Amino acid sequence: MRLAALALVVGAFACGKGDGAAAGGNPRDAVVAAWKKGGLTPSPLTASTVTVGKDCESGTVGAIDVLLCVYPTAADAKAAEEAGLAWVADTTGAARVSGTVLIAVADRRKSDPSGRTINQLLKLAPN
Amino acid sequence: MRTIYLVLLAGLAVGIQPATAKGKQVRYVGLHPVPKADGGGICYIEGPHVHIFAANKLEYRDHGNQHYFVGDPVAYGYDGPRHAYKGHHPIHVHAVVGDDQEDVEFCYLDGPHFHSFTPPPAIKAEFVVADDAYFYVAEPPPVYVEARPAMIKVNAVYTPMVYTRPVIEVEPPSGWIGVRFSAPAVVVVEDRPPPPVVVVAPRVRAGVEVHVPVPTLRVDIGIGGGFGVGGGGGGHKHKKWKHR
């Protein structure tokens, strides 16, 4: 019984990670929630080992690659914008800060030639 | 040993090739056209972003380390909100893109054209609205006059473009920049007829080299009587054509 309860708690924590602001706490969730509220459908985010930051998760929105990294302070997140652009690499993309979260987006599959989805991703995120 | 030198030379040759935009991030802010080679149309990303294609000198201005488009987006298929202007006018870039990096640039498009923005409230008094179009009627800064000869060449880009421009039939208000600084006539003259295709027979290398020299275009700008500073209707004297 105790084991089942523990499994439930662990499961709930795992689902909550990167799945909306309802889970609370993680500023990354607020970004994902804002995207969903704006009509976008982000994939579940998974932990990502990148040089941009230590606490990063990546996924997709449509065919756009997204990377959300959380930093201790907003200044730290801002300082990581260049690293975010480096993650974008040789394609269309952007990196902007939303509080303590760095949002980096990259259109590696050239699925958004007009940039409208990227624009939504950047504008919907809380300031 | 000779092989090593050859390899070194080849490496150096690769290293000194001029950098192109391909594969290198170029920073933009605000909406702008996408080159035809990269798909064409408009990029609607409003905030700072990157592409791997370059921006040209006539239609873009530097805003910090980003390129900001000052041309008419409708000419490239922009389908968003638009506002009509006639003649040259300032663009408060910081107000359009929404940052605190003060930057006033000038649009040098002659005649009726569109932008996606209106003048910010702080400088609305510098414009007169007539026939739903903005006319700039304030005193332009010296930097406008200094950059004008180079920047009015942008009209040679737009003149041949076929798109629906705003229809402005009203008489321009007094003090309009297009009256005080007479609008130049832009004539595109082809220097010479396109040269024939020259096929050079191979000598050492295998294959055939086909040289197709690109015909050069010369843009002649005629300034009617120079700058008509002061006075309501000056500047339309004899047309002088300055060939460059």
Interface residues (C-beta under 8 A of the other chain):
Chain A: L85 V88 D90 T91 T92 G93 A94 R96 K110 P113 S114 G115 R116 I118 N119 L122 K123
Chain B: G23 K24 Q25 V34 G39 G41 I42 C43 Y44 I45 E46 G47 P48 H49 V50 H51 I52
